[in-house]
Amino acid sequence: MKEVNVHELKKMLDGKEDFQLIDVREPRENEYCNIGGELIPMGTVLNRLDMISRDKKVVMYCRSGNRSANVIKALEQRFGFDNLYNLKGGILDWSDEIDPSVPKY
C-alpha cells in the first residue's frame, strides 16, 4: 500500500498540489477535529465510489491510519483503484508533528 507521512501531506497542501483528501472517520470525529478532508465515513465508502477520484492522487486518513488503510485495501482489491495513499499515523501524527492545535482523542 502506498503511504504519505504528515510532512509529505503538509508539503502537498502548502504547494497547492492537485489531489483529493478524504477523511474516513465518523461525522462526530470529524466535527471534533479535522485537517480539511472531505468526509466519506468508512461505512459509506462503497456506496459513494463516484465521490473518489480515479484520475489524481487521493490521500485517505483516519485517527491513526488503520481504518483508512482498510478502506484503501478494499478499494484496490474490489474496484481496481491504483491512486490511493494512506496517511501514515493519521490525525494523531498530524497533531504530534504538524499542528498541535488539532486535538487528539
Biopython code that builds the backbone (N, CA, C, O; Angstrom):
import numpy as np
from Bio.PDB.StructureBuilder import StructureBuilder

atoms = [
    (1, "MET", "N", (0.844, -1.186, 0.000)),
    (1, "MET", "CA", (0.000, 0.000, 0.000)),
    (1, "MET", "C", (0.884, 1.243, 0.000)),
    (1, "MET", "O", (1.891, 1.316, 0.704)),
    (2, "LYS", "N", (0.480, 2.205, -0.803)),
    (2, "LYS", "CA", (1.226, 3.462, -0.864)),
    (2, "LYS", "C", (0.828, 4.331, 0.333)),
    (2, "LYS", "O", (-0.332, 4.355, 0.745)),
    (3, "GLU", "N", (1.803, 5.033, 0.871)),
    (3, "GLU", "CA", (1.553, 5.903, 2.019)),
    (3, "GLU", "C", (2.252, 7.244, 1.827)),
    (3, "GLU", "O", (3.228, 7.363, 1.086)),
    (4, "VAL", "N", (1.720, 8.246, 2.517)),
    (4, "VAL", "CA", (2.418, 9.514, 2.682)),
    (4, "VAL", "C", (2.457, 9.778, 4.179)),
    (4, "VAL", "O", (1.552, 9.380, 4.913)),
    (5, "ASN", "N", (3.508, 10.449, 4.623)),
    (5, "ASN", "CA", (3.539, 10.826, 6.031)),
    (5, "ASN", "C", (3.008, 12.252, 6.171)),
    (5, "ASN", "O", (2.737, 12.916, 5.171)),
    (6, "VAL", "N", (2.863, 12.712, 7.388)),
    (6, "VAL", "CA", (2.242, 14.020, 7.614)),
    (6, "VAL", "C", (3.078, 15.168, 7.047)),
    (6, "VAL", "O", (2.525, 16.191, 6.644)),
    (7, "HIS", "N", (4.399, 15.011, 7.011)),
    (7, "HIS", "CA", (5.251, 16.055, 6.447)),
    (7, "HIS", "C", (5.056, 16.147, 4.926)),
    (7, "HIS", "O", (5.037, 17.241, 4.361)),
    (8, "GLU", "N", (4.914, 14.996, 4.280)),
    (8, "GLU", "CA", (4.643, 14.989, 2.841)),
    (8, "GLU", "C", (3.276, 15.604, 2.542)),
    (8, "GLU", "O", (3.131, 16.361, 1.583)),
    (9, "LEU", "N", (2.280, 15.281, 3.356)),
    (9, "LEU", "CA", (0.949, 15.863, 3.166)),
    (9, "LEU", "C", (0.991, 17.372, 3.363)),
    (9, "LEU", "O", (0.397, 18.111, 2.579)),
    (10, "LYS", "N", (1.672, 17.833, 4.380)),
    (10, "LYS", "CA", (1.781, 19.285, 4.611)),
    (10, "LYS", "C", (2.402, 19.970, 3.406)),
    (10, "LYS", "O", (1.942, 21.033, 2.988)),
    (11, "LYS", "N", (3.443, 19.369, 2.846)),
    (11, "LYS", "CA", (4.096, 19.933, 1.657)),
    (11, "LYS", "C", (3.123, 19.962, 0.467)),
    (11, "LYS", "O", (3.104, 20.930, -0.294)),
    (12, "MET", "N", (2.321, 18.905, 0.308)),
    (12, "MET", "CA", (1.318, 18.863, -0.764)),
    (12, "MET", "C", (0.290, 19.980, -0.576)),
    (12, "MET", "O", (-0.069, 20.667, -1.533)),
    (13, "LEU", "N", (-0.178, 20.156, 0.656)),
    (13, "LEU", "CA", (-1.164, 21.201, 0.945)),
    (13, "LEU", "C", (-0.568, 22.592, 0.728)),
    (13, "LEU", "O", (-1.181, 23.444, 0.084)),
    (14, "ASP", "N", (0.624, 22.813, 1.266)),
    (14, "ASP", "CA", (1.267, 24.120, 1.137)),
    (14, "ASP", "C", (1.564, 24.461, -0.320)),
    (14, "ASP", "O", (1.488, 25.621, -0.726)),
    (15, "GLY", "N", (1.908, 23.424, -1.111)),
    (15, "GLY", "CA", (2.218, 23.631, -2.523)),
    (15, "GLY", "C", (0.991, 23.652, -3.411)),
    (15, "GLY", "O", (1.099, 23.748, -4.634)),
    (16, "LYS", "N", (-0.179, 23.560, -2.791)),
    (16, "LYS", "CA", (-1.454, 23.564, -3.511)),
    (16, "LYS", "C", (-1.482, 22.511, -4.627)),
    (16, "LYS", "O", (-2.003, 22.740, -5.719)),
    (17, "GLU", "N", (-0.900, 21.352, -4.306)),
    (17, "GLU", "CA", (-0.898, 20.225, -5.237)),
    (17, "GLU", "C", (-2.331, 19.787, -5.520)),
    (17, "GLU", "O", (-3.197, 19.894, -4.651)),
    (18, "ASP", "N", (-2.581, 19.299, -6.722)),
    (18, "ASP", "CA", (-3.916, 18.843, -7.109)),
    (18, "ASP", "C", (-4.102, 17.396, -6.668)),
    (18, "ASP", "O", (-3.629, 16.470, -7.327)),
    (19, "PHE", "N", (-4.795, 17.213, -5.553)),
    (19, "PHE", "CA", (-5.088, 15.880, -5.037)),
    (19, "PHE", "C", (-6.373, 15.965, -4.229)),
    (19, "PHE", "O", (-6.849, 17.054, -3.906)),
    (20, "GLN", "N", (-6.931, 14.796, -3.907)),
    (20, "GLN", "CA", (-8.145, 14.740, -3.099)),
    (20, "GLN", "C", (-7.778, 14.210, -1.720)),
    (20, "GLN", "O", (-7.051, 13.223, -1.602)),
    (21, "LEU", "N", (-8.282, 14.867, -0.676)),
    (21, "LEU", "CA", (-8.041, 14.464, 0.702)),
    (21, "LEU", "C", (-9.365, 13.989, 1.285)),
    (21, "LEU", "O", (-10.337, 14.743, 1.329)),
    (22, "ILE", "N", (-9.399, 12.733, 1.735)),
    (22, "ILE", "CA", (-10.639, 12.131, 2.231)),
    (22, "ILE", "C", (-10.461, 11.638, 3.666)),
    (22, "ILE", "O", (-9.514, 10.918, 3.985)),
    (23, "ASP", "N", (-11.389, 12.043, 4.512)),
    (23, "ASP", "CA", (-11.464, 11.626, 5.914)),
    (23, "ASP", "C", (-12.481, 10.489, 6.001)),
    (23, "ASP", "O", (-13.653, 10.689, 5.681)),
    (24, "VAL", "N", (-12.051, 9.297, 6.429)),
    (24, "VAL", "CA", (-12.964, 8.157, 6.503)),
    (24, "VAL", "C", (-13.506, 7.924, 7.920)),
    (24, "VAL", "O", (-14.115, 6.890, 8.191)),
    (25, "ARG", "N", (-13.280, 8.894, 8.824)),
    (25, "ARG", "CA", (-13.788, 8.765, 10.184)),
    (25, "ARG", "C", (-15.290, 9.046, 10.222)),
    (25, "ARG", "O", (-15.903, 9.373, 9.206)),
    (26, "GLU", "N", (-15.855, 8.913, 11.392)),
    (26, "GLU", "CA", (-17.276, 9.173, 11.591)),
    (26, "GLU", "C", (-17.527, 10.679, 11.708)),
    (26, "GLU", "O", (-16.622, 11.425, 12.083)),
    (27, "PRO", "N", (-18.751, 11.136, 11.390)),
    (27, "PRO", "CA", (-19.048, 12.569, 11.458)),
    (27, "PRO", "C", (-18.702, 13.212, 12.800)),
    (27, "PRO", "O", (-18.179, 14.327, 12.819)),
    (28, "ARG", "N", (-18.978, 12.544, 13.922)),
    (28, "ARG", "CA", (-18.674, 13.129, 15.237)),
    (28, "ARG", "C", (-17.170, 13.323, 15.418)),
    (28, "ARG", "O", (-16.742, 14.278, 16.068)),
    (29, "GLU", "N", (-16.368, 12.427, 14.850)),
    (29, "GLU", "CA", (-14.915, 12.572, 14.932)),
    (29, "GLU", "C", (-14.455, 13.763, 14.090)),
    (29, "GLU", "O", (-13.592, 14.538, 14.500)),
    (30, "ASN", "N", (-15.046, 13.886, 12.919)),
    (30, "ASN", "CA", (-14.704, 14.985, 12.020)),
    (30, "ASN", "C", (-15.085, 16.327, 12.624)),
    (30, "ASN", "O", (-14.365, 17.313, 12.461)),
    (31, "GLU", "N", (-16.212, 16.367, 13.320)),
    (31, "GLU", "CA", (-16.637, 17.605, 13.979)),
    (31, "GLU", "C", (-15.682, 17.983, 15.106)),
    (31, "GLU", "O", (-15.425, 19.165, 15.332)),
    (32, "TYR", "N", (-15.161, 16.995, 15.806)),
    (32, "TYR", "CA", (-14.251, 17.245, 16.919)),
    (32, "TYR", "C", (-12.922, 17.820, 16.434)),
    (32, "TYR", "O", (-12.403, 18.772, 17.016)),
    (33, "CYS", "N", (-12.381, 17.243, 15.374)),
    (33, "CYS", "CA", (-11.138, 17.750, 14.799)),
    (33, "CYS", "C", (-11.004, 17.242, 13.373)),
    (33, "CYS", "O", (-11.423, 16.129, 13.054)),
    (34, "ASN", "N", (-10.415, 18.070, 12.521)),
    (34, "ASN", "CA", (-10.167, 17.629, 11.151)),
    (34, "ASN", "C", (-9.048, 18.457, 10.554)),
    (34, "ASN", "O", (-8.642, 19.481, 11.102)),
    (35, "ILE", "N", (-8.563, 17.988, 9.421)),
    (35, "ILE", "CA", (-7.488, 18.699, 8.718)),
    (35, "ILE", "C", (-7.939, 19.117, 7.321)),
    (35, "ILE", "O", (-7.122, 19.333, 6.425)),
    (36, "GLY", "N", (-9.253, 19.227, 7.154)),
    (36, "GLY", "CA", (-9.781, 19.770, 5.917)),
    (36, "GLY", "C", (-10.167, 18.762, 4.862)),
    (36, "GLY", "O", (-10.494, 19.146, 3.739)),
    (37, "GLY", "N", (-10.138, 17.491, 5.185)),
    (37, "GLY", "CA", (-10.513, 16.476, 4.199)),
    (37, "GLY", "C", (-12.010, 16.394, 3.994)),
    (37, "GLY", "O", (-12.799, 16.800, 4.847)),
    (38, "GLU", "N", (-12.379, 15.865, 2.854)),
    (38, "GLU", "CA", (-13.777, 15.617, 2.520)),
    (38, "GLU", "C", (-14.242, 14.396, 3.317)),
    (38, "GLU", "O", (-13.583, 13.357, 3.280)),
    (39, "LEU", "N", (-15.339, 14.496, 4.022)),
    (39, "LEU", "CA", (-15.809, 13.415, 4.879)),
    (39, "LEU", "C", (-16.590, 12.380, 4.074)),
    (39, "LEU", "O", (-17.646, 12.670, 3.511)),
    (40, "ILE", "N", (-16.042, 11.163, 4.034)),
    (40, "ILE", "CA", (-16.737, 9.996, 3.480)),
    (40, "ILE", "C", (-16.513, 8.871, 4.490)),
    (40, "ILE", "O", (-15.540, 8.127, 4.369)),
    (41, "PRO", "N", (-17.404, 8.732, 5.491)),
    (41, "PRO", "CA", (-17.194, 7.741, 6.542)),
    (41, "PRO", "C", (-16.970, 6.331, 5.989)),
    (41, "PRO", "O", (-17.548, 5.939, 4.975)),
    (42, "MET", "N", (-16.120, 5.592, 6.683)),
    (42, "MET", "CA", (-15.734, 4.250, 6.265)),
    (42, "MET", "C", (-16.936, 3.390, 5.864)),
    (42, "MET", "O", (-16.896, 2.703, 4.843)),
    (43, "GLY", "N", (-17.983, 3.430, 6.651)),
    (43, "GLY", "CA", (-19.156, 2.603, 6.385)),
    (43, "GLY", "C", (-19.937, 2.993, 5.148)),
    (43, "GLY", "O", (-20.807, 2.242, 4.706)),
    (44, "THR", "N", (-19.640, 4.161, 4.577)),
    (44, "THR", "CA", (-20.386, 4.618, 3.394)),
    (44, "THR", "C", (-19.545, 4.635, 2.123)),
    (44, "THR", "O", (-20.068, 4.894, 1.039)),
    (45, "VAL", "N", (-18.254, 4.363, 2.243)),
    (45, "VAL", "CA", (-17.338, 4.499, 1.100)),
    (45, "VAL", "C", (-17.787, 3.665, -0.093)),
    (45, "VAL", "O", (-17.791, 4.163, -1.218)),
    (46, "LEU", "N", (-18.163, 2.413, 0.124)),
    (46, "LEU", "CA", (-18.505, 1.536, -1.000)),
    (46, "LEU", "C", (-19.766, 1.995, -1.724)),
    (46, "LEU", "O", (-19.986, 1.627, -2.878)),
    (47, "ASN", "N", (-20.591, 2.790, -1.062)),
    (47, "ASN", "CA", (-21.799, 3.338, -1.696)),
    (47, "ASN", "C", (-21.546, 4.701, -2.331)),
    (47, "ASN", "O", (-22.442, 5.276, -2.947)),
    (48, "ARG", "N", (-20.331, 5.216, -2.183)),
    (48, "ARG", "CA", (-20.027, 6.562, -2.673)),
    (48, "ARG", "C", (-18.769, 6.573, -3.534)),
    (48, "ARG", "O", (-18.000, 7.533, -3.511)),
    (49, "LEU", "N", (-18.569, 5.513, -4.283)),
    (49, "LEU", "CA", (-17.372, 5.387, -5.123)),
    (49, "LEU", "C", (-17.235, 6.539, -6.108)),
    (49, "LEU", "O", (-16.124, 6.936, -6.457)),
    (50, "ASP", "N", (-18.375, 7.076, -6.557)),
    (50, "ASP", "CA", (-18.350, 8.169, -7.527)),
    (50, "ASP", "C", (-17.744, 9.449, -6.946)),
    (50, "ASP", "O", (-17.410, 10.367, -7.694)),
    (51, "MET", "N", (-17.601, 9.515, -5.628)),
    (51, "MET", "CA", (-17.020, 10.702, -4.991)),
    (51, "MET", "C", (-15.491, 10.615, -4.888)),
    (51, "MET", "O", (-14.835, 11.582, -4.501)),
    (52, "ILE", "N", (-14.934, 9.458, -5.234)),
    (52, "ILE", "CA", (-13.490, 9.241, -5.107)),
    (52, "ILE", "C", (-12.848, 9.340, -6.481)),
    (52, "ILE", "O", (-13.187, 8.587, -7.394)),
    (53, "SER", "N", (-11.924, 10.270, -6.617)),
    (53, "SER", "CA", (-11.267, 10.494, -7.898)),
    (53, "SER", "C", (-10.462, 9.274, -8.324)),
    (53, "SER", "O", (-9.868, 8.582, -7.497)),
    (54, "ARG", "N", (-10.454, 9.027, -9.624)),
    (54, "ARG", "CA", (-9.608, 7.975, -10.193)),
    (54, "ARG", "C", (-8.486, 8.567, -11.031)),
    (54, "ARG", "O", (-7.604, 7.842, -11.492)),
    (55, "ASP", "N", (-8.513, 9.891, -11.233)),
    (55, "ASP", "CA", (-7.538, 10.487, -12.152)),
    (55, "ASP", "C", (-6.545, 11.432, -11.481)),
    (55, "ASP", "O", (-5.837, 12.177, -12.159)),
    (56, "LYS", "N", (-6.493, 11.401, -10.150)),
    (56, "LYS", "CA", (-5.459, 12.141, -9.428)),
    (56, "LYS", "C", (-5.187, 11.438, -8.104)),
    (56, "LYS", "O", (-5.932, 10.544, -7.704)),
    (57, "LYS", "N", (-4.134, 11.838, -7.439)),
    (57, "LYS", "CA", (-3.763, 11.242, -6.158)),
    (57, "LYS", "C", (-4.871, 11.496, -5.139)),
    (57, "LYS", "O", (-5.416, 12.596, -5.049)),
    (58, "VAL", "N", (-5.190, 10.451, -4.376)),
    (58, "VAL", "CA", (-6.179, 10.542, -3.304)),
    (58, "VAL", "C", (-5.502, 10.098, -2.012)),
    (58, "VAL", "O", (-5.000, 8.978, -1.916)),
    (59, "VAL", "N", (-5.493, 10.983, -1.026)),
    (59, "VAL", "CA", (-4.939, 10.664, 0.294)),
    (59, "VAL", "C", (-6.115, 10.465, 1.241)),
    (59, "VAL", "O", (-6.973, 11.337, 1.382)),
    (60, "MET", "N", (-6.137, 9.296, 1.890)),
    (60, "MET", "CA", (-7.192, 8.989, 2.852)),
    (60, "MET", "C", (-6.598, 8.950, 4.244)),
    (60, "MET", "O", (-5.467, 8.508, 4.445)),
    (61, "TYR", "N", (-7.390, 9.425, 5.214)),
    (61, "TYR", "CA", (-6.904, 9.416, 6.595)),
    (61, "TYR", "C", (-8.017, 9.106, 7.579)),
    (61, "TYR", "O", (-9.206, 9.200, 7.276)),
    (62, "CYS", "N", (-7.573, 8.729, 8.777)),
    (62, "CYS", "CA", (-8.466, 8.494, 9.904)),
    (62, "CYS", "C", (-7.714, 8.936, 11.162)),
    (62, "CYS", "O", (-6.811, 9.768, 11.074)),
    (63, "ARG", "N", (-8.060, 8.410, 12.291)),
    (63, "ARG", "CA", (-7.399, 8.810, 13.539)),
    (63, "ARG", "C", (-5.941, 8.367, 13.565)),
    (63, "ARG", "O", (-5.054, 9.166, 13.865)),
    (64, "SER", "N", (-5.688, 7.090, 13.251)),
    (64, "SER", "CA", (-4.330, 6.551, 13.382)),
    (64, "SER", "C", (-3.759, 5.973, 12.090)),
    (64, "SER", "O", (-2.568, 5.671, 12.025)),
    (65, "GLY", "N", (-4.583, 5.818, 11.074)),
    (65, "GLY", "CA", (-4.129, 5.239, 9.811)),
    (65, "GLY", "C", (-4.610, 3.823, 9.568)),
    (65, "GLY", "O", (-4.412, 3.286, 8.478)),
    (66, "ASN", "N", (-5.238, 3.203, 10.562)),
    (66, "ASN", "CA", (-5.693, 1.819, 10.399)),
    (66, "ASN", "C", (-6.971, 1.703, 9.571)),
    (66, "ASN", "O", (-7.031, 0.901, 8.639)),
    (67, "ARG", "N", (-7.984, 2.487, 9.898)),
    (67, "ARG", "CA", (-9.242, 2.408, 9.140)),
    (67, "ARG", "C", (-9.037, 2.826, 7.698)),
    (67, "ARG", "O", (-9.552, 2.186, 6.780)),
    (68, "SER", "N", (-8.287, 3.895, 7.496)),
    (68, "SER", "CA", (-8.051, 4.346, 6.122)),
    (68, "SER", "C", (-7.275, 3.288, 5.341)),
    (68, "SER", "O", (-7.517, 3.112, 4.147)),
    (69, "ALA", "N", (-6.359, 2.588, 5.983)),
    (69, "ALA", "CA", (-5.628, 1.506, 5.316)),
    (69, "ALA", "C", (-6.588, 0.393, 4.892)),
    (69, "ALA", "O", (-6.468, -0.150, 3.794)),
    (70, "ASN", "N", (-7.527, 0.060, 5.755)),
    (70, "ASN", "CA", (-8.508, -0.982, 5.414)),
    (70, "ASN", "C", (-9.405, -0.560, 4.258)),
    (70, "ASN", "O", (-9.725, -1.370, 3.389)),
    (71, "VAL", "N", (-9.810, 0.703, 4.247)),
    (71, "VAL", "CA", (-10.629, 1.210, 3.147)),
    (71, "VAL", "C", (-9.847, 1.122, 1.839)),
    (71, "VAL", "O", (-10.379, 0.683, 0.819)),
    (72, "ILE", "N", (-8.597, 1.537, 1.873)),
    (72, "ILE", "CA", (-7.771, 1.514, 0.668)),
    (72, "ILE", "C", (-7.603, 0.090, 0.154)),
    (72, "ILE", "O", (-7.719, -0.150, -1.048)),
    (73, "LYS", "N", (-7.332, -0.852, 1.043)),
    (73, "LYS", "CA", (-7.190, -2.252, 0.629)),
    (73, "LYS", "C", (-8.444, -2.734, -0.089)),
    (73, "LYS", "O", (-8.355, -3.376, -1.136)),
    (74, "ALA", "N", (-9.608, -2.429, 0.469)),
    (74, "ALA", "CA", (-10.870, -2.853, -0.144)),
    (74, "ALA", "C", (-11.068, -2.208, -1.513)),
    (74, "ALA", "O", (-11.469, -2.876, -2.466)),
    (75, "LEU", "N", (-10.790, -0.920, -1.608)),
    (75, "LEU", "CA", (-10.978, -0.220, -2.886)),
    (75, "LEU", "C", (-10.007, -0.720, -3.953)),
    (75, "LEU", "O", (-10.371, -0.837, -5.123)),
    (76, "GLU", "N", (-8.786, -1.012, -3.553)),
    (76, "GLU", "CA", (-7.806, -1.525, -4.512)),
    (76, "GLU", "C", (-8.182, -2.934, -4.974)),
    (76, "GLU", "O", (-8.145, -3.229, -6.168)),
    (77, "GLN", "N", (-8.538, -3.787, -4.040)),
    (77, "GLN", "CA", (-8.833, -5.181, -4.374)),
    (77, "GLN", "C", (-10.151, -5.349, -5.112)),
    (77, "GLN", "O", (-10.229, -6.114, -6.074)),
    (78, "ARG", "N", (-11.179, -4.649, -4.679)),
    (78, "ARG", "CA", (-12.516, -4.862, -5.239)),
    (78, "ARG", "C", (-12.838, -3.972, -6.424)),
    (78, "ARG", "O", (-13.654, -4.338, -7.270)),
    (79, "PHE", "N", (-12.202, -2.793, -6.499)),
    (79, "PHE", "CA", (-12.598, -1.845, -7.540)),
    (79, "PHE", "C", (-11.436, -1.344, -8.382)),
    (79, "PHE", "O", (-11.626, -0.481, -9.239)),
    (80, "GLY", "N", (-10.250, -1.861, -8.157)),
    (80, "GLY", "CA", (-9.106, -1.560, -9.013)),
    (80, "GLY", "C", (-8.509, -0.169, -8.878)),
    (80, "GLY", "O", (-7.799, 0.279, -9.779)),
    (81, "PHE", "N", (-8.773, 0.520, -7.789)),
    (81, "PHE", "CA", (-8.154, 1.834, -7.595)),
    (81, "PHE", "C", (-6.640, 1.650, -7.484)),
    (81, "PHE", "O", (-6.168, 0.708, -6.848)),
    (82, "ASP", "N", (-5.884, 2.559, -8.111)),
    (82, "ASP", "CA", (-4.419, 2.480, -8.029)),
    (82, "ASP", "C", (-3.799, 3.836, -7.711)),
    (82, "ASP", "O", (-2.595, 4.025, -7.882)),
    (83, "ASN", "N", (-4.611, 4.774, -7.253)),
    (83, "ASN", "CA", (-4.160, 6.144, -6.990)),
    (83, "ASN", "C", (-4.375, 6.557, -5.536)),
    (83, "ASN", "O", (-4.432, 7.747, -5.227)),
    (84, "LEU", "N", (-4.493, 5.571, -4.642)),
    (84, "LEU", "CA", (-4.828, 5.847, -3.247)),
    (84, "LEU", "C", (-3.595, 5.776, -2.361)),
    (84, "LEU", "O", (-2.745, 4.901, -2.524)),
    (85, "TYR", "N", (-3.510, 6.715, -1.419)),
    (85, "TYR", "CA", (-2.401, 6.804, -0.473)),
    (85, "TYR", "C", (-2.965, 6.921, 0.926)),
    (85, "TYR", "O", (-3.896, 7.687, 1.171)),
    (86, "ASN", "N", (-2.395, 6.156, 1.841)),
    (86, "ASN", "CA", (-2.809, 6.219, 3.238)),
    (86, "ASN", "C", (-1.955, 7.252, 3.966)),
    (86, "ASN", "O", (-0.742, 7.316, 3.766)),
    (87, "LEU", "N", (-2.598, 8.063, 4.815)),
    (87, "LEU", "CA", (-1.840, 8.992, 5.657)),
    (87, "LEU", "C", (-1.324, 8.217, 6.855)),
    (87, "LEU", "O", (-2.078, 7.890, 7.771)),
    (88, "LYS", "N", (-0.050, 7.931, 6.837)),
    (88, "LYS", "CA", (0.582, 7.157, 7.902)),
    (88, "LYS", "C", (0.471, 7.918, 9.230)),
    (88, "LYS", "O", (0.892, 9.070, 9.338)),
    (89, "GLY", "N", (-0.102, 7.249, 10.232)),
    (89, "GLY", "CA", (-0.241, 7.863, 11.555)),
    (89, "GLY", "C", (-1.469, 8.726, 11.725)),
    (89, "GLY", "O", (-1.792, 9.114, 12.848)),
    (90, "GLY", "N", (-2.164, 9.039, 10.646)),
    (90, "GLY", "CA", (-3.424, 9.769, 10.702)),
    (90, "GLY", "C", (-3.380, 11.086, 11.458)),
    (90, "GLY", "O", (-2.344, 11.747, 11.545)),
    (91, "ILE", "N", (-4.541, 11.448, 12.005)),
    (91, "ILE", "CA", (-4.707, 12.696, 12.760)),
    (91, "ILE", "C", (-3.750, 12.759, 13.952)),
    (91, "ILE", "O", (-3.277, 13.837, 14.310)),
    (92, "LEU", "N", (-3.465, 11.610, 14.566)),
    (92, "LEU", "CA", (-2.577, 11.601, 15.731)),
    (92, "LEU", "C", (-1.192, 12.126, 15.355)),
    (92, "LEU", "O", (-0.643, 12.974, 16.059)),
    (93, "ASP", "N", (-0.622, 11.634, 14.253)),
    (93, "ASP", "CA", (0.688, 12.121, 13.819)),
    (93, "ASP", "C", (0.614, 13.580, 13.379)),
    (93, "ASP", "O", (1.543, 14.351, 13.619)),
    (94, "TRP", "N", (-0.497, 13.960, 12.732)),
    (94, "TRP", "CA", (-0.655, 15.357, 12.303)),
    (94, "TRP", "C", (-0.575, 16.272, 13.528)),
    (94, "TRP", "O", (0.118, 17.290, 13.503)),
    (95, "SER", "N", (-1.287, 15.906, 14.598)),
    (95, "SER", "CA", (-1.286, 16.705, 15.824)),
    (95, "SER", "C", (0.097, 16.725, 16.469)),
    (95, "SER", "O", (0.553, 17.771, 16.933)),
    (96, "ASP", "N", (0.760, 15.580, 16.499)),
    (96, "ASP", "CA", (2.082, 15.486, 17.127)),
    (96, "ASP", "C", (3.168, 16.226, 16.353)),
    (96, "ASP", "O", (4.034, 16.862, 16.954)),
    (97, "GLU", "N", (3.128, 16.149, 15.021)),
    (97, "GLU", "CA", (4.265, 16.613, 14.228)),
    (97, "GLU", "C", (4.024, 17.888, 13.415)),
    (97, "GLU", "O", (4.981, 18.558, 13.027)),
    (98, "ILE", "N", (2.763, 18.230, 13.154)),
    (98, "ILE", "CA", (2.475, 19.386, 12.286)),
    (98, "ILE", "C", (1.729, 20.487, 13.021)),
    (98, "ILE", "O", (2.171, 21.636, 13.027)),
    (99, "ASP", "N", (0.611, 20.153, 13.637)),
    (99, "ASP", "CA", (-0.254, 21.175, 14.231)),
    (99, "ASP", "C", (-0.803, 20.715, 15.585)),
    (99, "ASP", "O", (-1.830, 20.040, 15.644)),
    (100, "PRO", "N", (-0.122, 21.080, 16.661)),
    (100, "PRO", "CA", (-0.577, 20.645, 17.988)),
    (100, "PRO", "C", (-1.920, 21.238, 18.411)),
    (100, "PRO", "O", (-2.473, 20.824, 19.430)),
    (101, "SER", "N", (-2.453, 22.189, 17.660)),
    (101, "SER", "CA", (-3.775, 22.725, 17.992)),
    (101, "SER", "C", (-4.885, 21.756, 17.582)),
    (101, "SER", "O", (-6.030, 21.918, 18.006)),
    (102, "VAL", "N", (-4.563, 20.756, 16.765)),
    (102, "VAL", "CA", (-5.540, 19.732, 16.398)),
    (102, "VAL", "C", (-5.636, 18.766, 17.584)),
    (102, "VAL", "O", (-4.661, 18.089, 17.910)),
    (103, "PRO", "N", (-6.807, 18.700, 18.232)),
    (103, "PRO", "CA", (-6.919, 17.862, 19.419)),
    (103, "PRO", "C", (-6.812, 16.367, 19.101)),
    (103, "PRO", "O", (-7.253, 15.902, 18.050)),
    (104, "LYS", "N", (-6.219, 15.638, 20.033)),
    (104, "LYS", "CA", (-6.128, 14.192, 19.907)),
    (104, "LYS", "C", (-7.209, 13.563, 20.776)),
    (104, "LYS", "O", (-7.649, 14.147, 21.766)),
    (105, "TYR", "N", (-7.620, 12.381, 20.395)),
    (105, "TYR", "CA", (-8.647, 11.652, 21.164)),
    (105, "TYR", "C", (-8.377, 10.179, 21.085)),
    (105, "TYR", "O", (-9.119, 9.383, 21.660)),
]
sb = StructureBuilder()
sb.init_structure("model")
sb.init_model(0)
sb.init_chain("A")
sb.init_seg("    ")
for serial, (resi, resn, name, xyz) in enumerate(atoms, 1):
    if name == "N":
        sb.init_residue(resn, " ", resi, " ")
    sb.init_atom(name, np.array(xyz, "f"), 0.0, 1.0, " ", f" {name:<3s}", serial, name[0])
structure = sb.get_structure()
